[in-house]
Amino acid sequence: MSDNGSAVAPLLDPGSGVDAATPLVGDCLDPRHPSIARRALISWTDPERAEQRHWLPTLQGISLRRGDRVLLLRPRNFEEAVIVGVLDGFVRRQPADTPRGPVVELKPDEVVTVTDEAGRAIVELRQGAAGPSIALVGDECRLEVAGRLVLSGRDVEIAAREGDATIEATGDVAIKAETINLN
């Protein structure tokens, strides 16, 4: 269904004047299909200046928002166009809305899990005997902030269970302590 409630064709009409492998630019009207994962409602004008609206598949890893300008490509051996990217520079992209979720009371044997769209765990929060634990789930994770990051505690430990530990900075690295023990 389109944003105004009318039916929207799921596939490109081969006679719509859209040649296979021709890049198109469209606008995202709805980033989430009501029942099919990774499809978005996209609007564009065809070569005959008729408006087209279709639920199109996206490449993995593309985060769409309503109003995004997107690049579409219709492969020669595929019946519909595919959303291959979000274009920058046309309009300022609004930050994604952060809806507030419910408050959860966590019992000692429970885990709160945040998943991605496919249901894979990305963050786990649990209450352990020594206190709360936050785990970023994955082979490679980043903790990143735009400004200053402060890790603070009565005692702070950074441990590499296997392999090396690296500190990298574009400026100086300062270690301030009463005593510095090496090995």
Sine and cosine of phi, psi and omega as CSV:
sin_phi,cos_phi,sin_psi,cos_psi,sin_omega,cos_omega
0.00,0.00,0.59,-0.81,0.04,-1.00
-0.99,0.13,0.03,-1.00,-0.01,-1.00
-0.93,0.38,-0.29,0.96,0.04,-1.00
-0.98,-0.21,0.16,0.99,0.09,-1.00
1.00,-0.05,-0.14,0.99,0.01,-1.00
-0.99,0.13,0.40,-0.92,-0.02,-1.00
-0.93,0.38,0.58,-0.82,0.01,-1.00
-0.83,-0.56,0.78,-0.62,-0.01,-1.00
-0.90,0.43,0.69,-0.72,-0.04,-1.00
-0.98,0.21,-0.39,0.92,-0.09,-1.00
-0.87,-0.49,0.39,-0.92,0.10,-0.99
-0.94,0.33,0.66,-0.75,0.10,-1.00
-0.98,0.22,0.87,-0.49,-0.03,-1.00
-0.84,0.54,-0.38,0.93,0.01,-1.00
-1.00,-0.08,0.28,0.96,-0.07,-1.00
-0.98,0.18,-0.04,1.00,-0.02,-1.00
1.00,0.05,0.09,1.00,0.03,-1.00
-1.00,-0.07,0.93,-0.36,-0.01,-1.00
-0.97,0.26,0.55,-0.84,0.09,-1.00
-0.88,0.47,0.58,-0.82,0.02,-1.00
0.92,0.40,0.28,0.96,0.08,-1.00
-1.00,-0.09,0.87,-0.50,0.03,-1.00
-0.92,0.39,0.60,-0.80,0.05,-1.00
-0.75,-0.66,0.38,-0.93,0.11,-0.99
-0.90,-0.44,0.75,-0.66,0.00,-1.00
-0.71,-0.71,0.02,-1.00,0.01,-1.00
-0.86,-0.52,0.68,-0.74,0.01,-1.00
-0.99,0.16,0.88,-0.47,0.05,-1.00
-1.00,-0.03,-0.55,0.84,0.00,-1.00
-0.48,-0.87,0.89,-0.46,-0.09,-1.00
-0.98,0.20,-0.14,0.99,-0.06,-1.00
-0.73,-0.68,0.87,-0.49,0.11,-0.99
-0.93,0.36,0.59,-0.81,-0.05,-1.00
-0.90,0.43,-0.38,0.93,-0.05,-1.00
-0.66,-0.76,-0.17,0.98,-0.04,-1.00
-0.90,-0.43,0.81,-0.58,-0.03,-1.00
-0.92,0.39,0.53,-0.85,0.09,-1.00
0.82,0.58,0.69,0.73,0.16,-0.99
-0.79,-0.62,0.59,-0.81,-0.02,-1.00
-0.73,-0.69,0.51,-0.86,0.06,-1.00
-0.99,0.11,0.89,-0.45,-0.08,-1.00
-0.87,-0.49,0.63,-0.77,0.04,-1.00
-0.89,-0.47,0.64,-0.77,0.10,-1.00
-0.41,-0.91,0.22,-0.97,0.03,-1.00
-0.97,-0.26,0.80,-0.60,-0.01,-1.00
-0.99,0.16,0.08,-1.00,-0.04,-1.00
-0.86,0.51,-0.40,0.92,0.05,-1.00
-1.00,0.02,0.17,0.99,0.01,-1.00
0.92,0.40,0.43,0.91,0.10,-1.00
-1.00,-0.09,0.66,-0.75,0.01,-1.00
-0.97,0.24,0.73,-0.69,0.06,-1.00
-0.92,-0.39,0.60,-0.80,0.08,-1.00
-0.67,-0.74,0.83,-0.55,-0.01,-1.00
-0.55,-0.83,0.51,-0.86,0.16,-0.99
-0.99,0.13,0.92,-0.40,-0.09,-1.00
-0.90,-0.44,0.52,-0.86,0.06,-1.00
-0.97,0.26,0.43,-0.90,0.04,-1.00
-0.91,-0.43,0.45,-0.89,0.17,-0.99
-0.92,0.39,0.49,-0.87,0.03,-1.00
-0.89,0.46,0.59,-0.81,0.07,-1.00
1.00,0.01,-0.06,1.00,0.02,-1.00
-1.00,0.01,0.82,-0.58,0.03,-1.00
-0.98,-0.20,0.93,-0.37,-0.05,-1.00
-0.98,-0.19,0.51,-0.86,0.12,-0.99
-0.74,-0.68,0.47,-0.88,0.06,-1.00
-0.82,0.57,0.75,-0.67,0.01,-1.00
1.00,-0.07,-0.16,0.99,0.03,-1.00
-0.90,0.43,0.61,-0.79,0.15,-0.99
-1.00,0.00,0.80,-0.60,-0.12,-0.99
-0.84,-0.54,0.44,-0.90,0.08,-1.00
-0.99,-0.15,0.78,-0.62,-0.02,-1.00
-0.91,-0.41,0.59,-0.81,0.07,-1.00
-0.66,-0.75,0.73,-0.68,0.04,-1.00
-0.95,-0.30,0.97,-0.23,0.03,-1.00
-0.88,0.48,0.52,-0.86,-0.04,-1.00
-0.88,0.47,-0.50,0.86,-0.05,-1.00
-0.97,-0.24,0.45,0.89,-0.02,-1.00
-0.70,-0.71,0.59,-0.81,-0.13,-0.99
-0.99,0.13,-0.11,0.99,-0.01,-1.00
-0.61,-0.79,0.32,-0.95,0.05,-1.00
-0.95,0.31,0.39,-0.92,0.01,-1.00
-0.84,-0.55,0.66,-0.75,0.07,-1.00
-0.98,0.19,0.90,-0.43,-0.08,-1.00
-0.96,-0.29,-0.12,0.99,0.02,-1.00
0.02,-1.00,0.27,-0.96,0.09,-1.00
-0.96,-0.27,0.79,-0.62,-0.02,-1.00
-1.00,0.08,0.64,-0.76,0.08,-1.00
-0.97,-0.23,0.33,-0.94,0.14,-0.99
0.99,-0.15,-0.21,0.98,0.00,-1.00
-1.00,0.06,-0.81,0.59,0.06,-1.00
-0.67,-0.74,0.43,-0.90,0.03,-1.00
-0.92,0.40,0.81,-0.59,-0.02,-1.00
-0.98,0.20,0.84,-0.55,0.01,-1.00
-0.96,0.28,0.61,-0.79,0.07,-1.00
-0.90,0.44,0.50,-0.87,0.01,-1.00
-0.90,0.44,0.64,-0.77,0.08,-1.00
-0.89,0.45,0.64,-0.77,0.05,-1.00
-0.93,-0.35,1.00,-0.01,-0.01,-1.00
-0.93,0.38,0.62,-0.79,0.02,-1.00
-0.99,0.12,0.80,-0.60,0.01,-1.00
-1.00,-0.03,0.01,-1.00,0.00,-1.00
-0.96,0.29,0.34,-0.94,0.09,-1.00
-0.99,0.12,0.70,-0.72,-0.03,-1.00
-0.88,-0.47,0.78,-0.63,0.11,-0.99
-1.00,0.01,0.86,-0.51,-0.11,-0.99
-0.98,-0.17,0.87,-0.50,0.07,-1.00
-0.99,0.12,0.35,-0.94,-0.07,-1.00
-0.84,0.55,-0.48,0.88,-0.04,-1.00
-0.98,-0.19,0.23,0.97,-0.05,-1.00
-0.95,-0.31,0.39,-0.92,0.04,-1.00
-0.76,-0.65,0.74,-0.67,0.15,-0.99
-0.99,-0.10,0.81,-0.58,-0.04,-1.00
-0.88,-0.48,0.75,-0.66,0.13,-0.99
-0.98,-0.20,0.77,-0.64,-0.04,-1.00
-0.88,-0.47,0.28,-0.96,0.14,-0.99
-1.00,0.08,-0.05,-1.00,-0.03,-1.00
-0.85,0.53,-0.51,0.86,-0.04,-1.00
-1.00,0.08,0.00,1.00,0.03,-1.00
1.00,0.02,0.12,0.99,0.03,-1.00
-0.99,0.13,0.71,-0.71,0.00,-1.00
-0.90,0.43,0.71,-0.71,0.09,-1.00
-0.85,-0.52,-0.46,0.89,0.05,-1.00
-0.62,-0.79,0.68,-0.74,0.09,-1.00
-0.81,-0.59,0.70,-0.72,0.03,-1.00
-0.84,-0.54,0.79,-0.61,0.01,-1.00
-0.61,-0.79,0.37,-0.93,0.06,-1.00
-0.97,-0.23,0.94,-0.33,0.01,-1.00
-0.99,-0.16,0.04,-1.00,-0.01,-1.00
-0.89,0.45,-0.56,0.83,-0.02,-1.00
-1.00,0.00,-0.03,1.00,0.00,-1.00
0.78,-0.63,-0.08,-1.00,-0.05,-1.00
-0.94,0.35,0.50,-0.87,0.01,-1.00
-0.74,-0.68,0.74,-0.67,0.08,-1.00
-0.91,-0.42,0.83,-0.56,0.01,-1.00
-0.88,-0.47,0.81,-0.59,0.16,-0.99
-1.00,0.04,0.88,-0.48,-0.12,-0.99
-1.00,-0.05,0.81,-0.58,0.02,-1.00
0.49,-0.87,0.27,-0.96,0.00,-1.00
-0.96,0.28,-0.49,0.87,0.00,-1.00
-0.60,-0.80,0.84,-0.55,-0.03,-1.00
-0.74,-0.67,0.40,-0.92,0.02,-1.00
-0.80,-0.60,0.63,-0.78,0.19,-0.98
-0.91,-0.42,0.93,-0.38,-0.19,-0.98
-0.67,-0.74,0.67,-0.74,0.09,-1.00
-0.74,-0.67,0.41,-0.91,0.00,-1.00
-0.96,0.29,-0.52,0.85,-0.04,-1.00
-0.93,-0.36,-0.69,-0.73,-0.08,-1.00
-0.99,0.11,0.67,-0.74,0.06,-1.00
-0.92,-0.40,0.81,-0.58,0.01,-1.00
-0.86,-0.50,0.82,-0.57,0.16,-0.99
-0.97,-0.24,0.83,-0.55,-0.11,-0.99
-0.67,-0.74,0.64,-0.77,0.07,-1.00
-0.16,-0.99,0.21,-0.98,0.05,-1.00
-0.83,0.55,-0.74,0.67,0.14,-0.99
-0.80,-0.60,0.61,-0.79,0.03,-1.00
-0.81,-0.58,0.76,-0.65,0.01,-1.00
-0.78,-0.63,0.76,-0.66,0.10,-0.99
-0.88,-0.48,0.84,-0.54,-0.10,-1.00
-0.75,-0.66,0.71,-0.71,0.17,-0.99
-0.98,-0.19,0.94,-0.34,-0.05,-1.00
-0.90,0.43,-0.59,0.81,0.05,-1.00
-0.65,-0.76,0.67,-0.75,0.09,-1.00
1.00,0.01,-0.24,-0.97,-0.12,-0.99
-1.00,0.01,0.28,-0.96,0.18,-0.98
-0.88,-0.47,0.73,-0.68,-0.07,-1.00
-0.81,-0.58,0.70,-0.72,0.14,-0.99
-0.92,-0.40,0.80,-0.60,-0.04,-1.00
-0.78,-0.63,0.69,-0.72,0.01,-1.00
-0.53,-0.84,0.49,-0.87,0.10,-0.99
-1.00,0.08,-0.27,0.96,0.06,-1.00
-0.90,-0.43,-0.38,-0.93,0.00,-1.00
-0.95,0.31,0.41,-0.91,0.15,-0.99
-0.93,-0.37,0.87,-0.50,-0.02,-1.00
-0.91,-0.41,0.76,-0.65,0.09,-1.00
-0.89,-0.46,0.90,-0.45,-0.03,-1.00
-0.91,-0.41,0.86,-0.52,-0.01,-1.00
-0.36,-0.93,0.33,-0.94,0.07,-1.00
-0.92,0.39,-0.72,0.70,0.04,-1.00
-0.69,-0.73,0.65,-0.76,0.08,-1.00
-0.91,-0.41,0.89,-0.46,-0.01,-1.00
-0.98,-0.20,0.82,-0.57,0.09,-1.00
-0.93,-0.36,0.83,-0.56,-0.06,-1.00
0.82,0.57,0.00,0.00,0.00,0.00
